Amino acid sequence: MLDLKFIRENADAVQENCRNRGVEADVGLVVELADRRSALIQELNELKQRQNQTAKSIGQERDPEAREKLIAGSREMKQEVPQKETELTEVEGRLREEQLKIPNMTHPDSPIGRDDSENVEIRRSGEIPDFSFEPKDHVELGEALGIIDFEAGAKTTGSKFYFLRGDAVLLELGLIRYALDLITQYGYEPTITPDLARDEALVGTGFIPRGPETQIYSVEDDDLSLIATAEIPLAGQLTDEIVDEKRLPLRFAGLSHCFRTEAGSHGRASRGLYRVHQFTKVEMFAFTTPEDSEKVHEEMVEIEERIFQGLGLPYRVVDICTGDLGGAAYRKYDLEAWMPGRNDFGEVTSTSNTTDYQARRLRIRYRRDGGRPQLLHTLNGTAIAMSRALIALLEIYQQEDGSVRLPEALVPYVGKEVLEPGVSRGAGG
């Protein structure tokens, strides 16, 4: 979240940033509550000082009548203190609730726009294929190859769940290792995270774990939720810690399952694997000094591009506009790969610099040369989300006979050059 002092001193700029992002947040109310909190703290301190002074006076007073008046006054103050403390607790709770609604500030070079239609393309890589036959989408290809089973997923778990079978399993595992091998060249430590996290970690990273607007699966009667991304446990692992600056930047490559309700996601654009409730992802995450965060952000984009260039998939890099930014992001880039089944680009990776927004919520700081602890910066980036990578790979590399020829970079990881059509050996196949 934003620093309260910054909000109070820059209320107009913060409110304008909320408007640019399309976020309903009452900055004026936050300032008002912050002022009331400060006043209550001062009133409490003064009241306790008067209590102490009165207690001393009672002990020194020899006049019985005057002493009785002091005792009566002390009783009144003794009742007033818990009343003020209760009010302070209520104001602080309301203040935090309203403060959490305020998004991060926005990079001055980020485009201002209402939604994803106003995102700005920065560059493209690769050639969009011109098929000599009518191409299939990944759903048709996956079913014909016998490697993606939506019917079994729906039967056992529900719509937008799926089974991967045979070569798709080898392909997903190959993609994981291919991505990790590249990422570790940049010093990212391979990490397998828990698939569950405490609600504090979700709120700390900017997610809404419960309530009508959530996209999160939560555990009933517990403070645990299924993670939407490894970003959540990777950020949460340093909650309440102070890191020596010499250890920074800390880089992690987190492998996890990801769970999202994807409420309201329907239609052709969400067909098949594009929006699902569970998928596997390799996520990059970094803790840096404020001076290094933009450099590491560009590094994450470079890694994402190298992954998709190595796979030979045409893509474009997009600078995300204010109205499409998540609450925590200061600046965000997406990679969108060409997907013939959509006849359009589709998001495959996303990388965000969240500056100190998450660190403030999670109370993660660093110490420089023995000085006072200060907030560090956090960054996250998708190395590869398997479900969407599978879409692009199957659709781009499909052959007229229904087979799929794999890119050279993946062959050593998968153990074959071509995925051949066949019949699923799964239940009902």
C-alpha positions in Angstrom: 0.0 0.0 0.0 1.0 3.6 -0.3 2.8 5.4 2.5 0.2 7.3 4.6 2.5 10.4 4.8 2.8 10.4 1.1 -1.0 10.1 0.7 -1.6 13.1 3.0 1.0 15.2 1.3 0.0 14.3 -2.2 -3.7 13.8 -1.9 -4.6 15.4 -5.3 -2.0 13.4 -7.2 -3.1 10.1 -5.5 -6.8 10.8 -6.3 -5.9 11.6 -9.9 -3.9 8.3 -10.1 -7.0 6.5 -8.8 -9.1 8.1 -11.6 -6.6 7.1 -14.2 -6.7 3.5 -13.0 -10.5 3.4 -12.8 -10.3 2.6 -9.0 -12.9 3.8 -6.6 -11.0 4.9 -3.5 -11.8 7.8 -1.2 -8.5 9.6 -0.7 -10.2 12.4 1.1 -11.6 10.0 3.7 -8.2 8.4 4.2 -6.7 11.8 4.9 -9.6 12.6 7.3 -9.2 9.3 9.1 -5.4 9.8 9.3 -6.0 13.2 10.8 -8.4 11.8 13.4 -6.0 9.0 14.2 -3.2 11.5 14.8 -5.5 13.6 17.0 -6.6 10.6 19.0 -3.0 9.5 19.6 -2.1 13.0 20.8 -5.2 13.1 23.1 -4.3 9.7 24.5 -0.8 10.7 25.2 -1.9 13.9 26.9 -4.5 12.0 28.9 -1.9 9.5 30.2 0.5 12.3 31.0 -2.3 14.0 33.1 -3.0 10.7 34.8 0.6 10.4 35.8 0.8 14.0 37.0 -2.5 13.5 38.9 -1.2 10.3 40.5 1.9 12.1 41.7 -0.2 15.0 43.0 -2.5 12.6 44.9 0.5 11.2 46.7 1.8 14.7 47.6 -1.5 16.3 48.5 -2.2 16.7 52.3 -5.5 18.6 52.1 -8.2 15.8 52.3 -10.8 17.8 50.2 -8.3 18.7 47.5 -7.0 15.1 47.5 -10.5 13.7 47.0 -11.0 16.0 44.0 -7.8 14.7 42.5 -8.9 11.1 43.1 -12.3 11.8 41.4 -10.6 13.4 38.4 -8.3 10.4 38.2 -11.3 8.0 38.1 -12.8 10.0 35.2 -9.5 9.8 33.3 -9.3 6.1 34.0 -12.7 5.6 32.3 -11.8 8.0 29.5 -8.6 6.2 28.5 -10.2 2.9 27.3 -12.9 4.8 25.5 -10.3 6.7 23.5 -8.3 3.5 22.9 -11.4 1.8 21.6 -12.1 4.7 19.3 -8.5 4.7 18.1 -8.7 1.0 17.3 -11.8 1.5 15.3 -10.3 4.5 13.4 -7.1 2.6 12.7 -9.1 -0.4 11.4 -11.2 1.8 9.1 -8.1 3.7 8.0 -6.3 0.5 7.0 -9.4 -0.8 5.2 -9.7 2.5 3.1 -5.9 2.7 2.6 -5.8 -0.8 1.1 -8.2 0.3 -1.6 -5.7 2.9 -2.9 -3.5 1.4 -5.8 0.2 2.0 -6.3 1.3 5.1 -8.0 2.0 4.7 -11.8 5.2 5.0 -13.7 5.2 8.4 -15.6 5.8 6.6 -18.9 2.9 4.1 -18.5 0.1 4.9 -21.0 -3.0 6.4 -19.6 -6.1 4.4 -20.7 -9.4 2.9 -19.6 -8.9 -0.8 -20.4 -6.7 -3.3 -22.3 -7.8 -1.8 -25.7 -5.6 1.1 -24.8 -2.4 -0.9 -24.0 0.5 0.2 -26.2 2.5 -2.3 -28.3 6.2 -1.7 -28.0 7.7 -4.3 -30.3 7.1 -7.6 -32.1 9.2 -10.7 -32.7 8.7 -13.6 -35.1 6.5 -14.1 -38.2 2.8 -14.9 -37.9 2.3 -18.2 -39.8 0.4 -18.4 -43.0 -1.1 -21.9 -43.1 -1.7 -23.7 -46.4 -4.6 -25.5 -44.7 -7.4 -24.7 -42.3 -5.7 -24.7 -38.9 -7.3 -26.2 -35.8 -7.4 -24.7 -32.4 -5.7 -26.3 -29.4 -8.9 -27.9 -28.2 -9.4 -29.8 -31.5 -5.7 -30.6 -31.7 -5.5 -31.8 -28.1 -8.5 -34.1 -28.4 -7.2 -35.5 -31.7 -3.8 -36.2 -30.2 -5.4 -37.7 -27.2 -3.4 -35.4 -24.8 -5.9 -32.9 -23.4 -9.1 -34.3 -21.8 -11.6 -31.6 -20.8 -14.4 -34.2 -20.4 -12.7 -36.1 -17.7 -11.8 -32.8 -15.9 -15.4 -31.7 -16.0 -16.6 -35.0 -14.8 -14.3 -35.2 -11.8 -13.9 -31.6 -10.8 -16.0 -29.2 -12.9 -15.9 -27.1 -16.1 -12.6 -25.4 -16.9 -10.6 -28.2 -15.3 -8.8 -30.8 -17.5 -6.5 -33.8 -17.6 -3.2 -33.8 -19.4 -2.2 -37.2 -20.8 0.7 -38.8 -22.6 2.8 -36.4 -24.6 1.1 -33.3 -23.0 2.6 -34.4 -19.7 6.0 -34.7 -21.2 5.6 -31.4 -23.0 4.6 -29.6 -19.8 7.5 -31.1 -17.8 9.8 -30.2 -20.7 8.7 -26.6 -20.7 9.3 -26.3 -17.0 12.8 -27.6 -17.2 13.5 -25.6 -20.4 12.4 -22.4 -18.6 14.3 -23.1 -15.4 17.5 -23.9 -17.3 17.3 -20.4 -18.9 16.2 -18.5 -15.8 18.9 -20.0 -13.6 21.5 -18.4 -15.9 20.4 -15.1 -14.4 20.8 -16.2 -10.9 17.2 -17.1 -10.0 17.0 -19.9 -7.4 14.6 -22.7 -8.4 11.9 -23.0 -5.7 8.8 -25.1 -5.2 6.3 -23.2 -3.1 3.3 -24.4 -1.1 0.0 -24.3 -3.0 -1.7 -22.7 0.0 -0.9 -19.4 1.8 -2.3 -17.4 4.7 -4.7 -14.7 3.9 -2.2 -12.1 5.2 0.2 -13.1 2.4 -2.6 -12.7 -0.2 -3.6 -9.3 1.1 0.0 -8.3 1.4 0.7 -9.0 -2.3 -2.5 -7.2 -3.4 -5.1 -10.0 -3.8 -8.5 -10.2 -2.2 -8.8 -13.6 -0.5 -12.4 -13.5 0.4 -15.7 -11.7 -0.4 -17.9 -11.2 -3.5 -15.1 -9.8 -5.7 -12.5 -12.4 -5.0 -11.0 -14.7 -7.7 -9.4 -16.9 -5.0 -10.4 -20.3 -3.7 -10.4 -20.1 0.2 -10.4 -22.8 2.8 -13.5 -22.7 5.0 -12.9 -22.1 8.7 -9.3 -21.4 8.2 -7.1 -18.5 7.2 -5.6 -20.4 4.2 -6.3 -19.9 0.5 -5.1 -21.6 -2.7 -2.6 -19.4 -4.4 -3.3 -17.7 -7.7 0.5 -17.5 -8.4 3.8 -18.4 -6.7 4.3 -14.6 -6.3 2.1 -14.9 -3.1 4.3 -17.3 -1.1 7.5 -16.0 -2.7 6.7 -12.5 -1.4 5.3 -13.7 1.9 8.4 -15.7 2.8 10.2 -12.6 4.1 7.3 -11.0 6.0 8.5 -9.0 9.0 12.2 -9.5 8.0 15.1 -7.1 7.6 17.5 -8.1 4.8 21.1 -7.1 4.7 21.6 -5.0 1.5 24.6 -7.2 0.6 22.1 -10.1 -0.1 20.1 -8.1 -2.6 18.8 -8.6 -5.2 17.3 -11.9 -4.1 15.9 -13.8 -7.2 13.6 -16.8 -7.1 12.1 -19.0 -9.8 8.9 -20.4 -8.2 7.2 -23.5 -9.5 3.7 -24.0 -8.3 0.1 -24.9 -9.3 -2.1 -21.8 -9.6 -5.8 -21.7 -8.8 -8.2 -19.0 -10.0 -12.0 -18.9 -10.0 -12.0 -16.9 -13.3 -15.6 -15.8 -12.4 -17.5 -14.4 -15.4 -15.0 -15.8 -18.0 -16.9 -17.2 -20.9 -17.0 -17.1 -24.7 -14.7 -18.0 -27.6 -11.8 -15.9 -26.2 -11.8 -18.1 -23.1 -12.1 -21.4 -24.9 -10.1 -24.4 -23.8 -6.9 -23.8 -21.8 -6.9 -20.0 -22.1 -8.9 -19.4 -18.9 -8.8 -22.4 -16.5 -9.2 -22.9 -12.8 -5.9 -24.7 -12.3 -2.6 -24.6 -14.2 1.2 -24.9 -13.6 3.5 -21.9 -13.8 7.1 -20.9 -13.3 7.1 -17.5 -11.7 10.1 -15.1 -11.4 10.2 -13.0 -8.2 12.8 -10.6 -6.9 13.6 -8.4 -3.9 15.7 -5.4 -4.8 16.9 -2.0 -3.6 14.8 0.9 -5.0 17.7 1.8 -7.2 17.8 -1.6 -8.9 14.1 -2.3 -9.4 13.7 -0.9 -12.9 16.8 -2.6 -14.1 15.5 -6.0 -12.7 12.1 -5.3 -14.3 13.8 -5.0 -17.7 15.8 -8.1 -17.0 12.5 -10.1 -16.4 11.1 -8.9 -19.7 14.4 -10.0 -21.4 14.1 -13.4 -19.9 10.5 -13.8 -21.0 11.4 -12.8 -24.5 14.3 -15.2 -24.6 12.0 -18.0 -23.5 9.5 -17.4 -26.3 12.2 -16.6 -28.9 13.8 -19.9 -28.1 10.5 -21.6 -28.7 10.1 -19.8 -32.0 6.7 -18.4 -31.1 5.7 -15.0 -32.6 4.8 -12.5 -29.9 4.5 -8.8 -29.1 5.5 -6.9 -26.0 2.8 -4.6 -24.6 3.1 -1.6 -22.2 0.0 -1.9 -19.9 -2.1 1.2 -19.5 -3.3 2.6 -16.2 -6.9 1.2 -16.5 -5.5 -2.3 -16.9 -2.9 -2.3 -14.2 -3.4 -4.4 -11.1 -3.5 -2.5 -7.8 0.1 -3.3 -6.8 1.8 -2.6 -10.1 3.8 0.6 -10.7 4.6 -0.5 -14.3 3.6 -3.7 -16.1 4.6 -5.4 -19.4 2.8 -8.3 -21.1 4.0 -10.7 -23.7 1.2 -11.7 -26.0 1.8 -14.7 -28.3 0.1 -15.3 -31.6 -2.7 -17.9 -31.2 -4.1 -19.1 -34.6 -7.3 -20.5 -32.9 -8.1 -16.9 -31.7 -6.7 -15.3 -34.9 -5.2 -12.8 -32.5 -2.5 -12.3 -29.9 -3.2 -13.7 -26.4 -1.4 -12.9 -23.1 1.1 -15.5 -22.1 3.3 -13.7 -19.6 3.1 -10.6 -17.4 5.8 -8.8 -15.4 5.3 -6.0 -12.9 7.4 -3.7 -10.8 5.4 -3.2 -7.6 8.1 -0.8 -6.0 7.5 -0.8 -2.2 3.8 -1.4 -2.3 3.9 -5.0 -1.3 6.9 -4.6 1.0 5.0 -2.0 3.1 2.0 -4.3 3.5 4.3 -7.3 4.4 6.7 -5.2 6.4 9.8 -6.4 4.5 12.8 -4.1 4.8 16.5 -4.0 4.2 19.4 -2.4 6.0 22.1 -0.3 4.3 25.5 0.0 6.0 24.1 -0.4 9.5 21.6 2.4 9.0 17.9 2.5 9.7 15.8 -0.2 8.0 14.0 0.9 4.8 11.5 -0.7 2.5 12.8 -2.7 -0.4 11.2 -3.2 -3.8 9.5 -6.4 -5.1 9.0 -7.5 -8.7 7.3 -10.5 -10.3 7.2 -11.9 -13.8 5.7 -15.0 -15.5 8.5 -17.1 -16.9 6.0 -19.5 -18.4 2.4 -20.4 -17.7 2.0 -23.9 -19.0 -1.7 -23.7 -20.1 -1.2 -20.8 -22.4 2.2 -21.9 -23.6 0.6 -25.2 -24.7 -2.0 -23.2 -26.7 0.6 -21.3 -28.7 2.9 -24.3 -29.2 0.1 -26.7 -30.4 -1.5 -24.1 -32.7 1.7 -22.6 -34.2 3.5 -25.9 -34.8 0.5 -28.0 -36.1 0.9 -29.9 -39.4 -1.8 -30.6 -42.0 -2.1 -34.2 -40.8 -2.9 -33.1 -37.3 0.5 -33.8 -35.9 2.6 -31.2 -34.0 6.3 -30.7 -34.8 8.1 -29.4 -31.7 10.6 -26.5 -31.8 14.2 -27.7 -31.7 14.8 -26.2 -28.3 12.2 -28.5 -26.7 13.2 -31.8 -28.4 15.9 -32.7 -25.8 13.4 -32.0 -23.0 10.5 -33.9 -24.4 12.4 -36.7 -26.0 10.6 -36.5 -29.4 10.4 -34.2 -32.4 6.7 -34.8 -33.4 3.5 -35.4 -31.4 1.5 -37.8 -33.5 -2.4 -38.2 -33.5 -3.7 -41.1 -31.5 -6.5 -42.3 -29.2 -6.5 -41.3 -25.6 -5.8 -44.2 -23.3 -7.6 -42.4 -20.4 -11.0 -43.5 -19.0 -13.6 -43.4 -21.7 -11.0 -43.0 -24.4 
